[in-house]
């Protein structure tokens, strides 16, 4: 049985794509990442979530905030723990391309680890 903190293949691909270093910079995990909006139809203007993003929302790993031009997916504490677990696997995240993400998550402390 899969743990709620285990990210599936599609979810890992979203993380790799969104947090990859480009032009020497990568987005901060704390800032989250943007998602698209529906342009037409019954859901016009609502956040357009891929199956992978919706799965992370359903498991409580991210929340969607809609306060600006683009809706933003922000990681919950549980989501940050899942990301930190992901950084432990060198095969899941290339250390060269995702150094910013790995370094940022190394500073995150699991609230359950405090005594």
N, C-alpha and C positions, 0 to 999 in steps of 0.2 A: 504494500500500500504506500503510495507516495505521500510524503510529508507536505504540508501546506507551504513550507519554505522552499521546496524544490521547484525550480522553474523548468517548464517544458522547453522543447526545442524552439518553438515559435517565440516564446517569451524571451529566451536567451538571445535570439536573433534581434529582437526589438532593442534589447539592452545594448548589444554590441553595436548596432547601427546608430542608435541615438547618442551614445556616450563615447563614440570613437573620436580620437584626437584628430582634428582637422586644422590645418594651418597653425599648428603649435598650441592650440587651445581645445579644450573640451568643455561641454556644458557641466555645470555643477549638479550634483545629485540633489542638493537641497533645493535647487530651482525647479526640478522636475523637467518635463519635456512637453512640447506642444502636441496637440492632436487636432485633426481637421474637423471641420463642421460639415454637416449635410448642406448642400447648395440648393437642392430642390426636393420636392415630395413632401410627404406627411411630417417628416422629421426635420424640415428645413430650419437651419440655425442651431440645431442641437449638435452636441459633440458626436463625431463619427468615429466609433471605436472599432478597431480590428478585433478579431476573435481573441488574439493574444492579450491585448490590453483589457478587453472585457473580462477575460479569465483572471487577470491580476486584480481587477476591481472586485469581482465576485469573491475572491479569497481574502480580501482586505489588505492586499499588498500596496495598492495605490488608491488615491481618491482623485476625482476629477473636479477641478475648480474652474468656474466659468466667469471670471471677473474682468477679463480683458478682451482684446481682439481675438486671440486664440484661446480655446480651452487648454488647461494645463493638467497633466497627470503628475501628481506629487506622491512621493513614497511615504507610507506610514512607517512607524517604528518596525512593524512586522516586515514591511517591504525592504527596509534598510538591512534588516537581519538576513533576508533572503539574498540580497545583493552581496552582503559581506561573505556569506557562505559561497556564493558564486565566485568571488575573487580568489578563494582558496584553490580553485581548480585552474591550473595554468592552461589546460586545453579549452576551457570555456571562454576565457578572456586573454587575448594576446597581450602580454605585459608591455610590449612596445607601443601598441596602438591605444591601450586603455590605461596607461600609467596614471593619468589624472584621476580616473575613477578608483583605481586600486589604492592610491595614496589617500584620497579623500575618505574612503571607507575604512582605511586602517585606523583613522582617528575616531571613528564611531564606536562607542562603547555600548555593549548589550546591557540594557537596564536590568536584565535578569541576573547578570554577573556580579552586580554590586552586592556587598555583604554588609 
